[in-house]
Amino acid sequence: MGGDHAPNNELEGAILALEVLPPTVKIVLIGDCDAAKAFLTEKKIDSNKFEFVHTTEVIDMGEHPTKALSQKPNSSIAIGFKMLKEQKLNAFCSAGNTGAMLVGSMFSIKTVPGVIRPCIATVLPKLSGGYGLILDVGTNADCKPDVLYQFAILGSLYSEFVLKIENPKVGLLNLGEEPEKGNLVAQATHGLMKDTKDFNFVGNVEGRDLFNDKADVIVCEGFVGNIVLKMAESFYRMIMKRGRSDEYFDRFNYEIYGATPILGVNGTVMIAHGISSPTAFKNMLLRAKEIAEASLPEKINKVFN
């Protein structure tokens, strides 16, 4: 029930995902079941292909996340996290209130023991044809060196087990390649990472390295990462507005990736844009399946404990 075009875009996306997911995967629709079933009937889709969990409340985009979760226990987000915690779901996906999704992740299914701060990550299309990963892209605006060090571990695990990159190269985003460059946080973080055996650190990387193959995982504070993410998304929008088509820049379309995962929590949680299209919802569900099948939260737990 979340997002700017709910529930139609969510349901259209679920229908699209149903066409490509194997029959062993079941999509659970959490929200207004009457509205969902009426929509599916109109589209001539057999509602028995889905599972339904009826809810009577919706957390609006402008609501305070913590208050809304406590005051609306029968909202789709609250129920979704309850089901995830009880292992009735393998993954929970939403385009609803981002703050509520983050709060629900940290206080319902909770952070993996040992992880200081969970983060969100997004893929970067490489000019060579592959993909990289950047994190954090918005959850933690300010970070201490030990938090950034953990982001490198989380990003390396995601790249290895979900993106299937062997021994992924980890770079620290900075304004120069030299170890002494950057602010005090960047310098201290480089000192922590330079001799590590926890991941394959390749040193500092610059903004010009975001889309080349110097690093597979790029670590930064959420303030910087969110600016990078929005800038990358604007590339695609500018090219579309100019009536151009480019095979590489087409890969900057957010619909291809569907959503960003929250890394460092005890479950697979995906957060989508509020403006998400049916295609974006479909791809979010497909990526959630990949992460769940990779048992990524379990692998993260094993590394930190």
DODO-462712 format. One line per 2 residues: their letters; for each residue x, z, y of N, C-alpha, C, O. Coordinates in steps of 0.02 Angstrom, whole numbers. Layout:
BEGIN
a> X,Z,Y,X,Z,Y,X,Z,Y,X,Z,Y | ...
END
This chain:
BEGIN
mg> 41,0,-60,0,0,0,42,0,63,15,2,118 | 108,-2,56,152,-1,114,170,-70,137,158,-119,103
gd> 200,-74,197,221,-139,223,171,-168,271,116,-142,279 | 192,-221,304,151,-251,357,94,-293,331,46,-306,368
ha> 97,-315,269,46,-360,242,18,-335,176,4,-373,130 | 11,-268,172,-14,-238,110,-90,-244,106,-123,-244,158
pn> -119,-248,46,-83,-253,-18,-72,-324,-42,-44,-335,-96 | -92,-374,-2,-91,-443,-26,-21,-467,-46,-13,-495,-100
ne> 29,-455,-2,96,-480,-19,125,-446,-80,159,-478,-121 | 112,-380,-86,136,-344,-145,106,-374,-209,141,-385,-258
le> 41,-386,-207,7,-411,-266,27,-483,-282,35,-501,-340 | 34,-524,-231,59,-592,-242,129,-591,-273,143,-629,-319
ga> 171,-546,-249,238,-539,-277,237,-516,-349,277,-539,-390 | 192,-469,-364,186,-444,-432,164,-501,-479,187,-505,-536
il> 119,-543,-455,96,-600,-496,155,-648,-509,163,-672,-565 | 194,-661,-457,253,-705,-465,303,-676,-514,332,-711,-555
al> 314,-610,-509,362,-577,-554,336,-579,-626,375,-587,-673 | 272,-571,-634,242,-571,-701,256,-636,-737,262,-638,-799
ev> 262,-690,-699,273,-756,-729,342,-764,-759,353,-806,-803 | 390,-724,-735,460,-732,-758,486,-672,-796,536,-677,-832
lp> 454,-614,-790,476,-555,-827,456,-561,-901,404,-591,-916 | 495,-534,-946,477,-536,-1017,415,-492,-1028,403,-446,-990
pt> 377,-505,-1081,315,-468,-1094,327,-394,-1108,280,-354,-1105 | 389,-375,-1123,405,-305,-1136,407,-263,-1072,406,-202,-1075
vk> 410,-297,-1015,413,-262,-950,343,-256,-922,306,-306,-917 | 324,-196,-903,257,-184,-876,262,-165,-802,299,-120,-783
iv> 224,-201,-761,221,-186,-689,165,-136,-677,108,-149,-697 | 180,-80,-645,132,-28,-629,115,-33,-555,159,-26,-513
li> 52,-44,-539,29,-49,-470,0,18,-448,-49,42,-477 | 32,48,-397,11,114,-373,-21,105,-304,11,84,-257
gd> -85,122,-299,-120,113,-236,-195,110,-246,-222,142,-291 | -229,73,-203,-301,65,-207,-318,16,-264,-312,-45,-256
cd> -337,43,-321,-348,2,-380,-407,-46,-372,-405,-102,-397 | -458,-25,-337,-516,-68,-326,-496,-130,-287,-516,-186,-303
aa> -456,-120,-234,-433,-176,-194,-387,-222,-234,-391,-283,-229 | -345,-192,-275,-298,-231,-316,-336,-273,-367,-322,-333,-375
ka> -383,-243,-402,-420,-279,-454,-464,-334,-424,-472,-388,-453 | -492,-321,-365,-532,-373,-331,-488,-432,-312,-509,-490,-318
fl> -427,-418,-289,-380,-471,-270,-361,-512,-331,-360,-573,-328 | -346,-478,-387,-326,-513,-448,-383,-556,-475,-372,-611,-500
te> -443,-530,-471,-502,-568,-494,-510,-631,-452,-525,-684,-479 | -501,-624,-387,-506,-682,-342,-454,-735,-359,-467,-795,-354
kk> -395,-712,-380,-340,-758,-398,-345,-781,-471,-303,-819,-495 | -396,-757,-506,-407,-774,-577,-349,-751,-621,-326,-787,-665
id> -325,-691,-607,-271,-660,-646,-301,-603,-687,-338,-562,-661 | -284,-600,-750,-308,-548,-795,-278,-481,-774,-217,-472,-780
sn> -318,-434,-751,-293,-370,-727,-263,-328,-784,-226,-281,-771 | -279,-345,-846,-252,-308,-903,-177,-318,-912,-145,-283,-951
kf> -150,-366,-876,-78,-379,-879,-38,-327,-839,23,-325,-843 | -74,-287,-800,-42,-235,-759,-67,-167,-779,-120,-160,-810
ef> -29,-116,-761,-54,-47,-764,-72,-25,-693,-41,-48,-645 | -122,18,-687,-146,39,-621,-145,115,-615,-165,151,-661
vh> -122,139,-558,-126,210,-542,-160,215,-474,-132,192,-423 | -219,243,-472,-259,245,-410,-236,301,-364,-226,358,-386
tt> -228,285,-301,-213,335,-250,-262,328,-192,-291,274,-181 | -271,382,-156,-321,382,-102,-290,389,-33,-325,388,18
ev> -223,396,-30,-190,407,34,-133,357,43,-104,333,-5 | -118,343,106,-63,298,124,-21,331,178,-48,356,227
id> 45,330,170,90,354,222,104,295,269,135,246,250 | 81,301,330,90,247,379,162,243,402,200,291,396
mg> 181,186,429,250,174,449,274,223,502,333,242,503 | 230,244,547,251,286,602,249,360,588,266,400,632
eh> 228,380,528,222,452,513,290,484,499,337,451,477 | 293,549,513,354,587,499,362,592,423,316,617,389
pt> 418,570,396,425,565,323,414,631,286,374,632,238 | 447,684,307,442,747,270,372,776,273,344,799,223
ka> 343,775,333,275,801,341,225,760,301,180,787,269 | 233,694,304,185,650,270,186,660,195,133,660,163
ls> 245,668,166,250,677,94,216,742,71,185,745,19 | 224,795,112,193,859,94,119,860,108,80,892,72
qk> 97,825,161,27,825,181,-14,773,144,-76,777,143 | 19,723,114,-16,671,77,11,665,6,44,616,-11
pn> -2,715,-35,24,714,-104,-6,660,-148,20,645,-201 | -62,630,-125,-93,577,-165,-79,508,-135,-116,460,-148
ss> -27,504,-94,-7,438,-68,30,400,-123,55,429,-171 | 34,334,-114,68,293,-165,142,311,-171,170,308,-225
ia> 174,328,-115,245,347,-117,254,413,-154,299,419,-196 | 213,463,-138,219,528,-171,206,522,-246,243,551,-286
ig> 154,485,-264,138,476,-335,193,437,-371,210,452,-428 | 220,386,-337,273,346,-367,334,388,-385,362,381,-439
fk> 354,432,-339,412,476,-353,396,527,-407,439,544,-447 | 334,551,-408,314,598,-461,320,565,-529,346,595,-576
ml> 297,503,-534,301,466,-598,373,451,-617,391,454,-676 | 414,435,-567,485,421,-580,520,484,-605,560,481,-652
ke> 505,540,-574,535,604,-594,515,622,-665,555,648,-703 | 452,607,-683,427,623,-750,445,569,-801,423,572,-858
qk> 486,520,-779,510,466,-822,453,423,-850,458,395,-904 | 399,418,-811,345,373,-828,358,303,-799,323,255,-815
ln> 408,298,-757,431,235,-729,506,229,-739,541,280,-740 | 531,168,-747,603,156,-748,630,139,-679,690,146,-667
af> 586,118,-634,606,102,-566,545,108,-520,489,97,-542 | 558,126,-458,504,132,-408,523,89,-348,578,97,-320
cs> 478,44,-329,492,-4,-275,438,1,-221,379,10,-237 | 458,-4,-158,408,1,-104,434,-33,-41,494,-35,-28
ag> 387,-59,-1,402,-83,66,370,-37,118,361,-56,176 | 354,23,97,321,71,141,371,107,186,426,84,198
nt> 349,165,211,388,205,258,458,219,229,465,255,180 | 510,191,261,578,197,236,601,269,234,633,291,186
ga> 585,306,287,604,377,289,574,416,232,607,458,202 | 510,402,216,477,436,161,510,418,94,515,460,50
ml> 532,356,87,567,336,26,633,373,19,651,393,-36 | 669,382,74,732,417,72,721,492,58,757,521,17
vg> 673,522,92,658,593,82,634,604,10,655,652,-23 | 591,560,-14,567,566,-83,624,561,-133,624,597,-183
sm> 671,517,-120,728,509,-165,770,573,-168,791,595,-222 | 782,604,-110,827,661,-107,794,726,-130,828,770,-155
fs> 728,732,-120,696,796,-134,648,794,-194,623,847,-215 | 635,735,-221,593,731,-280,636,718,-342,643,762,-385
ik> 664,659,-346,708,646,-404,778,675,-392,817,685,-439 | 795,688,-329,856,723,-307,919,681,-314,923,633,-352
tv> 969,702,-276,1034,670,-276,1072,687,-340,1066,743,-366 | 1110,640,-366,1154,653,-423,1201,711,-406,1233,708,-353
pg> 1206,763,-448,1252,818,-433,1323,792,-420,1350,752,-458 | 1352,815,-366,1419,792,-347,1419,740,-293,1469,732,-258
vi> 1364,703,-286,1359,654,-232,1340,689,-167,1288,723,-164 | 1381,681,-116,1368,716,-53,1309,686,-16,1264,722,6
rp> 1309,620,-9,1254,586,26,1237,521,-10,1282,479,-21 | 1175,511,-29,1154,445,-55,1161,392,0,1166,409,59
ci> 1161,329,-20,1167,276,30,1128,215,6,1106,212,-51 | 1119,168,51,1088,105,32,1139,49,40,1182,50,84
at> 1133,0,-3,1182,-54,-6,1146,-121,-5,1088,-127,-26 | 1181,-172,18,1153,-240,15,1208,-288,-4,1267,-276,8
vl> 1188,-344,-33,1237,-394,-54,1255,-440,4,1215,-450,50 | 1315,-466,1,1340,-514,50,1356,-579,14,1396,-579,-32
pk> 1325,-635,35,1342,-699,3,1412,-722,22,1429,-726,82 | 1453,-736,-27,1521,-758,-15,1524,-834,-8,1485,-870,-39
ls> 1569,-857,33,1577,-929,45,1596,-965,-20,1581,-1024,-28 | 1629,-929,-65,1651,-959,-128,1594,-967,-178,1602,-1000,-229
gg> 1537,-936,-164,1479,-943,-208,1458,-878,-240,1401,-874,-265 | 1501,-828,-241,1483,-765,-271,1450,-718,-221,1426,-738,-168
yg> 1449,-654,-240,1418,-603,-197,1464,-543,-191,1500,-525,-238 | 1462,-511,-133,1495,-448,-123,1443,-396,-107,1383,-409,-108
li> 1466,-335,-93,1421,-280,-78,1447,-242,-18,1507,-231,-12 | 1402,-220,26,1421,-179,83,1378,-116,83,1317,-120,73
ld> 1409,-59,95,1374,5,99,1414,54,140,1476,54,138 | 1380,96,177,1309,107,185,1283,58,239,1320,37,283
vg> 1219,40,235,1191,-5,284,1133,27,323,1087,-8,345 | 1136,94,330,1086,123,374,1065,194,361,1033,225,404
tn> 1081,222,304,1057,290,289,1097,343,325,1069,393,349 | 1163,334,329,1207,384,357,1246,355,416,1296,321,407
ad> 1222,368,476,1253,338,536,1324,363,546,1368,325,566 | 1335,427,533,1402,457,541,1423,484,473,1385,517,438
ck> 1485,470,455,1510,492,389,1579,523,396,1619,504,438 | 1591,572,353,1658,601,346,1696,561,293,1666,526,253
pd> 1762,568,293,1803,528,246,1783,537,173,1784,489,135 | 1766,599,152,1749,609,81,1684,574,62,1675,554,5
vl> 1638,568,111,1576,531,99,1590,457,90,1563,425,44 | 1632,429,133,1650,358,127,1687,345,61,1679,293,30
yq> 1728,393,40,1763,386,-24,1713,381,-81,1721,340,-127 | 1660,422,-79,1609,418,-131,1570,353,-127,1550,327,-179
fa> 1558,327,-67,1524,262,-61,1564,209,-99,1534,165,-132 | 1630,213,-96,1672,164,-131,1661,169,-206,1659,117,-240
il> 1654,230,-233,1641,238,-304,1573,209,-322,1566,173,-371 | 1521,226,-282,1454,201,-295,1451,125,-292,1421,93,-335
gs> 1483,96,-241,1483,24,-234,1520,-11,-290,1501,-65,-312 | 1575,20,-312,1614,-9,-367,1574,-10,-432,1576,-59,-469
ly> 1537,44,-445,1496,48,-505,1440,-4,-503,1425,-37,-553 | 1408,-10,-445,1354,-59,-438,1381,-130,-449,1350,-170,-484
se> 1437,-145,-419,1466,-212,-425,1486,-228,-497,1478,-284,-520 | 1511,-178,-531,1533,-189,-600,1475,-198,-648,1475,-244,-689
fv> 1425,-155,-643,1373,-154,-694,1310,-194,-677,1272,-213,-721 | 1299,-207,-612,1240,-247,-593,1260,-317,-572,1230,-366,-594
lk> 1312,-322,-529,1334,-388,-507,1383,-419,-557,1400,-478,-551 | 1405,-380,-607,1448,-404,-661,1516,-429,-635,1541,-480,-658
ie> 1545,-393,-588,1611,-408,-561,1662,-363,-596,1658,-302,-590 | 1709,-391,-631,1758,-352,-667,1810,-323,-619,1838,-359,-577
np> 1822,-258,-624,1870,-222,-582,1862,-241,-508,1909,-267,-478 | 1804,-228,-479,1790,-249,-410,1839,-221,-359,1860,-163,-364
kv> 1857,-264,-311,1904,-245,-258,1866,-210,-202,1815,-235,-178 | 1890,-152,-181,1857,-111,-130,1898,-113,-66,1958,-99,-66
gl> 1864,-130,-11,1897,-131,54,1862,-84,103,1801,-74,98 | 1900,-56,150,1872,-12,202,1867,-53,266,1917,-77,292
ln> 1806,-60,293,1795,-100,353,1827,-65,412,1814,-7,427 | 1870,-104,447,1908,-75,503,1922,-130,554,1905,-188,543
lg> 1952,-111,609,1967,-161,661,2037,-190,655,2059,-227,698 | 2071,-174,601,2136,-202,586,2155,-186,515,2128,-141,484
ee> 2203,-223,488,2224,-214,418,2271,-155,409,2274,-125,355 | 2309,-137,462,2359,-85,456,2327,-16,444,2274,-2,472
pe> 2359,27,403,2330,93,387,2317,137,448,2271,178,448 | 2358,128,500,2350,171,559,2298,147,608,2287,178,660
kg> 2266,91,593,2216,63,639,2149,100,632,2136,134,583 | 2107,93,683,2040,120,681,2034,190,711,2082,217,738
nl> 1974,218,705,1963,286,731,1989,337,682,2017,320,629 | 1981,401,699,2010,454,658,1978,456,588,2012,471,539
va> 1913,441,584,1879,440,519,1907,385,474,1921,397,415 | 1916,326,503,1943,270,464,2014,284,440,2032,269,383
qa> 2055,313,484,2124,329,465,2126,381,408,2164,374,361 | 2084,432,415,2083,484,363,2056,457,298,2080,475,244
th> 2006,413,301,1977,384,241,2028,340,205,2034,342,144 | 2066,302,243,2118,260,214,2169,304,177,2192,286,122
gl> 2185,361,206,2231,407,174,2205,433,108,2244,442,61 | 2140,444,103,2110,466,40,2109,411,-12,2118,424,-72
mk> 2098,350,10,2088,294,-36,2153,261,-60,2153,231,-114 | 2206,267,-22,2264,224,-34,2296,232,-103,2322,184,-131
dt> 2294,292,-131,2327,303,-196,2277,320,-251,2295,348,-302 | 2214,304,-240,2162,325,-287,2166,286,-353,2188,229,-356
kd> 2142,319,-406,2134,287,-471,2059,280,-487,2041,255,-540 | 2016,301,-440,1944,299,-452,1914,230,-442,1860,216,-468
fn> 1947,187,-405,1924,119,-393,1983,77,-370,2037,102,-355 | 1972,12,-367,2024,-36,-351,2027,-48,-275,1997,-96,-250
fv> 2062,-4,-240,2066,-8,-167,2116,-61,-145,2173,-61,-167 | 2094,-107,-101,2137,-161,-76,2156,-152,-3,2187,-197,27
gn> 2137,-95,26,2156,-82,96,2101,-97,145,2043,-108,127 | 2121,-97,209,2073,-112,262,2054,-186,262,2095,-229,247
ve> 1992,-199,278,1969,-268,289,1937,-271,357,1912,-221,383 | 1937,-331,386,1909,-341,453,1843,-378,449,1822,-401,395
gr> 1809,-383,506,1745,-418,508,1749,-489,483,1700,-514,455 | 1805,-522,492,1812,-591,469,1818,-596,393,1815,-650,365
dl> 1825,-538,359,1831,-537,286,1765,-523,251,1763,-520,190 | 1711,-516,289,1647,-497,259,1624,-548,207,1594,-529,156
fn> 1637,-612,220,1608,-664,178,1660,-703,138,1644,-755,109 | 1723,-679,138,1773,-710,95,1785,-666,34,1748,-619,22
dk> 1837,-680,-4,1848,-646,-68,1900,-591,-64,1924,-569,-116 | 1917,-568,-5,1968,-516,0,1944,-451,-33,1984,-416,-64
ad> 1880,-436,-27,1852,-376,-58,1784,-391,-88,1746,-432,-61 | 1768,-359,-143,1702,-365,-174,1654,-311,-148,1593,-322,-144
vi> 1682,-254,-130,1644,-198,-103,1673,-180,-35,1733,-168,-30 | 1631,-177,16,1654,-159,83,1620,-95,103,1558,-90,103
vc> 1660,-45,120,1636,22,136,1637,34,211,1686,18,245 | 1583,62,237,1579,78,308,1525,130,321,1485,145,276
eg> 1524,158,381,1470,203,400,1405,165,409,1406,104,422 | 1349,199,401,1284,166,406,1271,136,474,1235,86,478
fv> 1299,164,526,1290,136,593,1319,66,597,1287,19,621 | 1380,59,572,1414,-6,572,1381,-53,522,1369,-112,538
gn> 1366,-27,463,1338,-70,410,1271,-99,429,1256,-156,411 | 1229,-61,464,1164,-86,484,1171,-142,535,1132,-190,534
iv> 1219,-135,580,1231,-188,629,1254,-251,594,1232,-307,610 | 1299,-244,545,1323,-301,506,1264,-335,470,1258,-396,470
lk> 1222,-294,439,1165,-321,401,1118,-360,447,1098,-416,430 | 1100,-331,504,1053,-365,550,1085,-429,579,1051,-479,589
ma> 1150,-427,591,1185,-486,616,1183,-542,564,1171,-600,580 | 1196,-524,500,1196,-573,447,1127,-604,439,1121,-665,430
es> 1075,-563,444,1007,-589,438,990,-636,495,952,-683,487 | 1019,-622,554,1005,-665,612,1034,-734,605,1009,-782,634
fy> 1089,-741,565,1117,-807,553,1064,-854,524,1055,-910,548 | 1030,-828,474,979,-869,441,922,-887,488,900,-944,490
rm> 899,-837,526,843,-850,572,861,-900,626,820,-942,644 | 923,-896,652,944,-943,704,947,-1014,677,926,-1061,711
im> 973,-1022,617,978,-1089,587,909,-1117,574,897,-1177,586 | 863,-1075,551,794,-1098,539,761,-1120,605,726,-1170,607
kr> 772,-1081,658,741,-1097,723,768,-1162,751,734,-1197,788 | 830,-1178,733,860,-1241,757,843,-1300,712,867,-1355,723
gr> 803,-1288,661,781,-1342,618,836,-1368,573,834,-1426,552 | 885,-1326,558,941,-1347,515,933,-1319,446,897,-1270,435
sd> 966,-1349,399,968,-1323,331,1040,-1325,306,1074,-1377,311 | 1063,-1269,280,1132,-1265,256,1131,-1225,191,1104,-1170,188
ey> 1161,-1253,139,1159,-1222,73,1187,-1151,73,1161,-1106,40 | 1241,-1141,112,1271,-1074,114,1228,-1026,155,1212,-971,131
fd> 1210,-1045,215,1172,-999,257,1102,-986,231,1070,-936,249 | 1076,-1030,188,1011,-1017,157,1014,-953,114,963,-922,102
rf> 1074,-935,91,1082,-876,50,1079,-811,90,1082,-756,61 | 1073,-817,156,1064,-758,198,990,-739,204,974,-688,236
ny> 946,-777,174,874,-762,176,861,-698,136,875,-695,76 | 834,-647,169,823,-582,137,778,-588,75,781,-546,31
ei> 735,-639,73,687,-646,18,723,-653,-49,696,-633,-101 | 783,-681,-49,820,-693,-111,837,-627,-145,838,-623,-206
yg> 849,-575,-105,873,-511,-132,817,-460,-139,821,-414,-180 | 765,-469,-100,705,-428,-109,708,-359,-79,662,-339,-44
at> 761,-322,-94,763,-252,-72,834,-225,-78,878,-257,-107 | 844,-166,-50,908,-131,-57,899,-70,-101,849,-34,-93
pi> 946,-56,-146,940,3,-188,967,65,-153,1013,61,-112 | 938,123,-169,967,187,-147,1015,209,-202,994,220,-259
lg> 1078,215,-185,1129,234,-234,1146,308,-228,1152,335,-173 | 1155,341,-285,1174,411,-286,1117,458,-300,1125,519,-293
vn> 1058,432,-320,1001,474,-337,985,465,-411,1006,417,-443 | 946,513,-438,931,514,-509,873,467,-528,823,489,-555
gt> 881,404,-513,830,356,-530,842,291,-493,882,288,-446 | 807,238,-515,813,173,-482,758,167,-429,699,164,-445
vm> 779,166,-366,733,163,-309,753,103,-266,811,95,-247 | 703,61,-249,715,2,-209,673,5,-146,613,20,-148
ia> 705,-9,-89,671,-10,-24,670,-81,3,723,-113,9 | 610,-106,18,603,-174,44,585,-174,118,562,-123,144
hg> 596,-230,151,574,-240,220,498,-232,224,462,-250,179 | 476,-204,280,404,-200,291,371,-269,296,312,-277,281
is> 410,-318,317,384,-386,326,388,-427,262,375,-487,263 | 407,-396,206,422,-433,145,367,-481,124,307,-466,127
sp> 390,-541,104,345,-593,79,334,-584,5,368,-543,-27 | 286,-620,-25,277,-617,-98,341,-632,-136,355,-600,-187
ta> 380,-681,-112,443,-698,-146,491,-639,-145,525,-626,-194 | 494,-604,-88,538,-546,-83,516,-491,-132,558,-459,-163
fk> 451,-480,-137,426,-429,-185,443,-449,-257,462,-406,-297 | 436,-512,-272,454,-535,-339,527,-520,-354,543,-492,-407
nm> 571,-538,-308,642,-529,-319,662,-456,-320,710,-437,-353 | 625,-414,-282,637,-342,-285,624,-316,-356,663,-276,-382
ll> 570,-338,-386,553,-315,-453,604,-339,-504,622,-302,-551 | 628,-400,-495,679,-427,-541,744,-388,-535,777,-374,-586
ra> 764,-372,-473,826,-334,-463,818,-262,-489,865,-234,-517 | 759,-233,-481,747,-166,-506,756,-164,-582,784,-117,-610
ke> 731,-216,-615,739,-221,-688,813,-224,-707,834,-191,-754 | 853,-263,-670,924,-268,-684,959,-201,-678,1000,-182,-720
ia> 942,-164,-625,975,-99,-613,954,-49,-667,995,-11,-692 | 889,-49,-683,865,-3,-734,897,-18,-802,917,28,-838
ea> 902,-82,-819,931,-100,-884,1006,-86,-886,1034,-76,-940 | 1038,-86,-828,1110,-70,-825,1122,5,-829,1179,27,-834
sl> 1067,45,-828,1072,119,-830,1119,143,-776,1160,188,-788 | 1113,114,-716,1160,131,-663,1158,205,-643,1211,236,-637
pe> 1099,235,-632,1099,306,-615,1135,350,-667,1169,398,-649 | 1126,333,-731,1159,370,-784,1235,361,-780,1273,409,-790
ki> 1258,301,-765,1330,288,-760,1359,325,-700,1414,351,-704 | 1322,327,-645,1344,364,-585,1349,438,-602,1397,471,-583
nk> 1299,464,-637,1299,535,-656,1359,552,-700,1390,605,-692 | 1376,506,-745,1432,518,-790,1498,521,-752,1541,562,-767
vf> 1506,478,-701,1567,476,-662,1575,540,-620,1630,567,-613 | 1519,563,-591,1523,620,-545,1519,687,-581,1531,739,-551
n> 1503,685,-646,1498,748,-682,1535,743,-749,1536,791,-787
END
